[in-house]
Amino acid sequence: MEQAERMQNLGSAMFTILDEMRRDLSAQGKSVINLSIGSPDQPPAEHIMHALLKSAENPAHYGYTLSRGIPAFLESVAQWYARRFGVELDPGTEVLPLLGSQDGLAHICLCFVNPGDLVLVPDPGYPIYSAGPALAGGILHHLPLLAANNFLPDYGALDPETARRAKVMILNYPSNPVTAVATEAFFRETVAFAQKYDIVVCHDIAYSELSFDGYRPLSFLSVPGAKEVGVEFHSLSKTYNMAGCRLGFVVGNAKIIEIFASLKSNIDYGGFLPVQHAGIAALNGSQNYVRQTAMVYQRRRDRFISTVEKAGWRITPPKATMFIWAPVPQAYRSFEFVQKLLSETGVLVVPGDAFGPSGEGYVRIALVAEDTLLDTAASRIAGFFKKHGLTT
């Protein structure tokens, strides 16, 4: 039994290796604190769960739903975008619900990329940004995200011939894993670049509501001309702690949405109706819980960094996301550092190169454990740094 060639380009074996390391250590009876997976550890707000339960009690809500979504959900998305970003959307032509934003990012390249076409992807970047183009037979061209450029792509460094060959570009701000944020000037540059080379821009903004210290991330679509060249993906997973519900959406260019909707209609049906009703309650209801969720991550960020910095691990506090992107001590490669940290402290994090070659020299830490557990992890790491005399 031989798998298709496209399967060889999917996923990072690193995540399998990390899970095996975690299981092996746990089997030895050692305490493992897993900070490698970015899965929200908090529940949705009560009004969201209530809407889900109420809808699920209706026997009529268990049939198929259209992949274009119910009108009330489309309207809710458009109204939320107008309130949050000042972006006006036509719910009938510029909004498409998804079974989570990863579902959309996995499939969008099937609409615009032929085998051999070039796709520009962030490096480092969330794995689906590379897996989606690979499924479409696309060729990946990595856009290095470097500290020297504030982890933003340098379009000027891109060979013009490579840019001309590109069909799709995937971006993500606030970013996973590097936690960087984008400026309006960068988004304007992106629009000009995409217009010049006729590139479809796919911007993932899943972490826009998990921002700190008064910072409010921008929507790519809020920049003039953005809707002419691209779309934006969002998810209710992180913002509303609804990860298991699998509900997200893509908004923007009507032609892109139309083509994508045609593809989706051949792949699956719409989301479970009670989940869409929960999504409506989330988008239309009080956003106080969203702000409280962000404050939880901000508090965790501050406590964690404060503890490890006292031991010599200097980290730039992120402005957004549920992650910390931290440099490893110069004496180590990323994976070597992760191995040693796990074996000596029981704390598991992700080596930066699991997200792309430019991630070497960093690790990603997920702030998705309750405060006391994170405090324990930070204390163990601080002891590790002191024991070995490490600094960054």
Buried (B, 14 or more C-beta within 10 A) or exposed (E): EEEEEEEEBBBBEBBEBBBEBBEEBEEEEEEBBBBBBBEBBBEBBEBBBBBBEBBBEEEEBEEEBEBBBBEEBBBBBBBBBEEBBEBEBEBEBBBBBBBBBBBBBBBBBBBBBEEEBBBBBBBBBBBBBBBBBBBBBBBBBBBBBBBEEEBBBEBEEBEEEEBEBBBBBBBBBBBBBBBBBBEEEBBBBBBBBBEEBEBBBBBBBBBBBBBBEEEEBBBBBBBEBBBEBBBBBBBBBBBBBBBEBBBBBBBBBBEBBEBBBEEBEEEEEBBBBBBBBBBBBBBBBEBEBBEEBBEBBBBBBEBBBEBBBEBBBEBEBBBBBBBBBBBBBEEBBBBEBBBEBBEBBBBBBBBBBBBBEBBBBBBBBBBBBEEEBBBBBBBBBBEBBEEBEBEB
